């Protein structure tokens, strides 16, 4: 991760607390491990809640995340919680009642953690939600934090319900809640669809994406981690909801070209009509996946920048380069 320094109003300095302890849940995950590393680099005492210990730093093993976990040990002396642990969005989820399962982890366990945090004197609770709370696609205007929520799947609905529950707990207890809704996060070690796209580009397989004219907001891992730390520290963040991105939206073909350039390859893009791609995806039962390649999803981060004085710390080009370099080193 890059080494950054920021001026601004610090929650901890305002309370005369030097480098207060921060609890990070989901600390072994893609974002959580990077966040913990960055906090340790900044000399914050970090306690990571994990499903299974790996011994890399101070860890609290919780197994499956459910309501009823006793958080007393990691919350003792803790000033802020950054809550990343969640049941994530799953394509073609096969459980009988996805919303019920999402609620168990993303809503009930989150509420339980927040109430325990308030009882232990934690001041700030940063909740990593999802842009899916806003919706799945944009057409005429970018999503804003102030938009009326419009989640379209069980995952997005569970994140919205968690947001609302946390805001109610904040009103009841005084716990300062900050909500962050990221779009797709990428960076060194990224998996899922982003990894598969890199693999296809590396193999030189012609991709039928040349006729797509969309725009999508992405957020580099370094940028998201930096913002989460700002949200844990900055006095102005309390009670607010923030959207985050690299502030450089890209089309699907542009993303492929950026990946290819970083690999020293030529992008092989075939201009197949979007309607044909959508129809083919529907026949294969892959409409949801196709929407992420064909449609637009843009977020407006002007409020995040103005309220927090925050700017993305790495460019999309830099972050793509680091992501590809990591990928190639393990290919």
C-alpha positions in Angstrom: 0.0 0.0 0.0 1.1 3.5 -0.6 2.2 5.6 2.4 -0.1 8.6 2.8 -0.4 11.4 5.4 -3.5 13.6 5.9 -4.4 16.7 7.8 -7.8 17.1 9.3 -10.0 17.0 12.4 -9.2 13.7 14.3 -11.8 12.1 16.4 -9.0 10.6 18.6 -7.0 13.8 19.0 -10.2 15.7 19.9 -10.7 13.3 22.7 -7.0 13.4 23.7 -6.7 9.8 22.9 -3.5 8.9 21.1 -3.9 6.1 18.5 -6.9 4.5 20.1 -7.6 0.8 19.5 -9.7 0.0 16.5 -11.6 -3.3 16.0 -11.8 -4.5 12.4 -14.3 -7.3 11.6 -13.7 -9.5 8.6 -10.0 -8.8 9.1 -8.8 -11.8 7.1 -10.8 -10.7 4.0 -9.7 -8.9 0.9 -10.4 -5.4 2.3 -10.0 -6.3 6.0 -6.4 -7.6 5.6 -5.4 -4.5 3.7 -7.1 -2.2 6.2 -5.4 -3.9 9.2 -2.0 -3.6 7.5 -2.5 0.1 6.8 -3.7 0.8 10.4 -0.7 -1.0 11.8 1.5 1.0 9.5 -0.1 4.1 11.0 0.7 2.7 14.5 -2.9 2.1 15.5 -3.5 -0.8 18.0 -5.6 -3.1 15.8 -7.7 -6.0 16.9 -9.0 -8.1 14.1 -12.2 -10.2 14.3 -11.8 -13.3 12.1 -13.6 -16.5 11.4 -10.3 -18.5 11.9 -7.1 -17.2 13.4 -4.0 -17.0 11.2 -1.7 -15.4 13.8 -0.7 -12.4 11.7 -1.8 -9.8 14.3 -4.0 -9.5 17.4 -7.1 -11.6 16.4 -10.4 -12.6 17.9 -11.8 -15.8 16.5 -15.6 -15.7 16.1 -16.3 -18.6 13.8 -19.6 -17.9 12.0 -20.8 -14.4 12.4 -24.2 -14.4 14.2 -26.0 -12.5 16.9 -24.9 -13.8 20.3 -21.2 -13.5 19.9 -19.6 -12.1 23.1 -17.5 -9.2 21.8 -16.3 -8.1 25.3 -12.6 -8.9 24.7 -12.0 -7.0 21.5 -14.3 -4.1 22.5 -12.5 -3.5 25.8 -10.7 -0.2 25.4 -11.8 0.2 21.8 -12.7 3.6 20.5 -13.8 2.7 17.0 -15.2 -0.4 15.1 -14.9 -0.8 11.3 -17.4 -3.5 10.4 -16.6 -5.3 7.2 -17.7 -8.9 8.0 -20.8 -9.9 6.1 -22.4 -12.5 4.0 -21.5 -11.2 0.6 -23.5 -11.1 -2.6 -23.6 -14.6 -4.2 -24.5 -15.1 -7.9 -27.2 -17.8 -8.3 -27.7 -18.2 -4.6 -29.2 -21.6 -4.0 -30.5 -21.3 -0.4 -34.3 -21.5 0.0 -34.7 -18.1 1.5 -31.7 -15.9 0.7 -33.1 -12.8 2.5 -33.5 -14.7 5.7 -29.9 -15.9 5.6 -28.6 -12.5 4.7 -30.6 -10.9 7.6 -29.0 -13.4 10.1 -25.5 -12.2 9.3 -25.8 -8.7 7.8 -28.6 -7.4 10.0 -29.0 -9.3 13.3 -25.2 -9.8 13.9 -24.5 -6.2 13.0 -27.1 -4.9 15.4 -25.8 -7.1 18.2 -22.2 -5.9 17.6 -23.3 -2.3 17.6 -25.3 -2.6 20.8 -22.4 -4.3 22.5 -20.0 -1.6 21.2 -22.2 1.1 22.6 -22.3 -0.6 26.0 -18.5 -0.8 26.0 -18.1 2.9 25.4 -17.1 2.7 21.7 -17.5 6.1 20.1 -17.5 5.4 16.4 -19.0 2.6 14.3 -18.0 2.5 10.6 -20.3 0.2 8.7 -19.2 -0.9 5.2 -22.5 -1.3 3.3 -22.9 -1.5 -0.5 -23.8 0.6 -3.4 -26.5 -2.0 -4.0 -28.5 -0.1 -1.4 -28.9 2.6 -4.0 -29.7 0.1 -6.8 -28.1 -1.9 -9.6 -27.8 0.5 -12.5 -27.7 4.2 -13.4 -29.1 5.7 -16.5 -29.5 9.5 -16.3 -27.7 10.5 -13.1 -25.1 9.1 -10.8 -26.1 7.7 -7.5 -25.9 10.0 -4.5 -25.9 9.1 -0.8 -29.1 11.1 -0.4 -31.0 9.1 -3.0 -34.0 7.1 -2.0 -32.7 3.6 -1.5 -33.8 1.1 -4.1 -32.1 -2.3 -3.5 -33.2 -5.0 -6.0 -31.8 -8.2 -4.4 -31.7 -9.8 -1.0 -28.1 -8.7 -0.3 -28.8 -5.1 -1.0 -32.0 -5.2 1.1 -30.1 -6.7 4.0 -27.5 -4.0 3.9 -30.2 -1.3 3.8 -32.0 -2.9 6.8 -28.6 -2.9 8.7 -28.1 0.7 7.9 -31.5 1.6 9.2 -31.0 -0.5 12.4 -27.7 1.2 13.1 -29.2 4.6 12.7 -31.8 3.7 15.2 -29.2 2.3 17.6 -27.3 5.6 17.2 -30.3 7.6 18.2 -30.9 5.4 21.2 -27.3 5.2 22.5 -25.3 8.0 21.1 -23.0 5.6 19.2 -21.6 7.6 16.2 -22.4 5.6 13.1 -20.8 6.2 9.7 -22.0 4.3 6.6 -19.8 3.7 3.5 -21.3 2.3 0.3 -18.6 1.1 -2.1 -19.1 -0.1 -5.6 -16.8 -2.9 -7.0 -13.5 -3.0 -5.1 -10.4 -4.1 -6.9 -6.7 -4.3 -6.1 -3.9 -6.8 -5.6 -5.4 -10.1 -4.7 -8.9 -9.3 -6.1 -11.0 -12.4 -7.0 -14.3 -13.1 -8.6 -15.3 -11.5 -11.9 -12.4 -9.0 -11.9 -9.9 -11.9 -11.6 -11.7 -13.8 -14.4 -11.5 -10.8 -16.7 -7.8 -10.5 -16.1 -7.3 -14.1 -16.9 -9.2 -13.8 -20.2 -7.2 -10.7 -21.2 -3.9 -12.5 -20.3 -4.8 -15.4 -22.5 -5.5 -13.1 -25.4 -9.0 -14.4 -25.9 -11.1 -12.2 -28.1 -13.9 -10.6 -26.0 -17.2 -9.5 -27.6 -17.3 -6.3 -25.6 -16.1 -3.7 -28.2 -19.6 -2.2 -28.8 -20.4 -1.5 -25.1 -20.8 2.2 -24.3 -21.3 2.2 -20.5 -19.7 3.9 -17.5 -19.0 2.2 -14.2 -17.5 3.5 -11.0 -14.9 1.3 -9.3 -12.9 1.8 -6.1 -9.3 0.8 -5.7 -8.5 -1.1 -2.5 -6.1 1.7 -1.4 -8.7 4.3 -1.9 -11.4 2.4 0.1 -9.0 1.6 2.9 -7.9 5.3 3.2 -11.5 6.5 3.3 -12.5 4.0 6.0 -9.7 5.2 8.2 -10.7 8.8 7.6 -14.3 7.8 8.5 -13.0 6.3 11.8 -11.1 9.5 12.7 -12.8 12.5 11.2 -15.2 14.3 13.5 -17.3 15.5 10.5 -18.1 11.9 9.5 -20.4 11.2 12.4 -24.0 10.3 11.4 -23.2 10.5 7.7 -23.5 8.2 4.7 -20.7 8.3 2.1 -20.3 7.0 -1.4 -16.7 6.2 -2.6 -15.0 5.6 -5.9 -11.8 6.4 -7.7 -13.6 9.4 -9.2 -12.7 8.1 -12.7 -15.5 6.1 -14.3 -14.6 3.6 -17.0 -16.4 1.7 -19.7 -16.0 -2.0 -19.9 -13.9 -1.8 -23.1 -11.7 0.9 -21.5 -11.2 -1.4 -18.5 -10.1 -4.2 -20.8 -7.7 -1.9 -22.6 -6.2 -0.7 -19.3 -5.7 -4.3 -18.1 -4.1 -5.3 -21.5 -1.8 -2.3 -21.4 -0.7 -3.1 -17.9 0.1 -6.6 -19.1 2.0 -5.4 -22.1 -0.6 -6.9 -24.4 -3.1 -5.7 -27.1 -6.7 -5.7 -26.1 -8.7 -8.0 -28.4 -12.2 -6.5 -28.5 -14.9 -7.6 -30.9 -17.8 -5.2 -31.5 -20.8 -7.5 -30.9 -24.1 -5.5 -30.6 -25.2 -5.1 -26.9 -28.6 -6.5 -27.7 -27.2 -9.7 -28.9 -25.0 -10.0 -25.8 -28.0 -9.4 -23.5 -30.1 -11.9 -25.3 -27.4 -14.6 -25.2 -26.8 -14.0 -21.5 -30.5 -14.3 -20.8 -30.6 -17.7 -22.7 -27.8 -18.9 -20.5 -29.3 -17.6 -17.3 -26.5 -15.1 -16.9 -28.4 -11.8 -17.1 -27.2 -10.5 -13.8 -23.6 -11.1 -14.7 -24.1 -9.5 -18.1 -25.6 -6.4 -16.5 -22.3 -5.7 -14.8 -20.6 -5.7 -18.2 -23.2 -4.0 -20.2 -24.9 -1.5 -17.9 -23.7 1.7 -16.2 -23.3 2.3 -12.5 -21.9 5.6 -11.5 -21.6 7.2 -8.1 -21.2 10.8 -7.1 -18.5 11.4 -4.5 -18.6 15.2 -4.3 -20.2 15.1 -0.9 -17.6 12.7 0.4 -14.9 15.0 -0.8 -16.4 18.2 0.5 -17.5 16.9 4.0 -14.3 15.0 4.7 -11.8 16.9 2.7 -11.0 13.5 1.1 -9.5 12.7 -2.3 -8.6 9.4 -3.8 -5.0 8.6 -2.9 -4.3 6.5 -6.0 -5.4 6.9 -9.6 -7.3 4.2 -11.5 -4.3 3.7 -13.8 -1.9 3.3 -10.8 -4.3 0.8 -9.1 -4.9 -1.2 -12.2 -1.1 -1.4 -12.7 -0.6 -2.7 -9.1 -3.5 -5.2 -9.5 -2.1 -6.6 -12.7 1.5 -6.8 -11.3 0.3 -8.8 -8.4 -1.8 -11.0 -10.7 1.1 -11.7 -13.0 3.5 -12.4 -10.2 1.2 -15.3 -9.2 0.2 -16.5 -12.7 
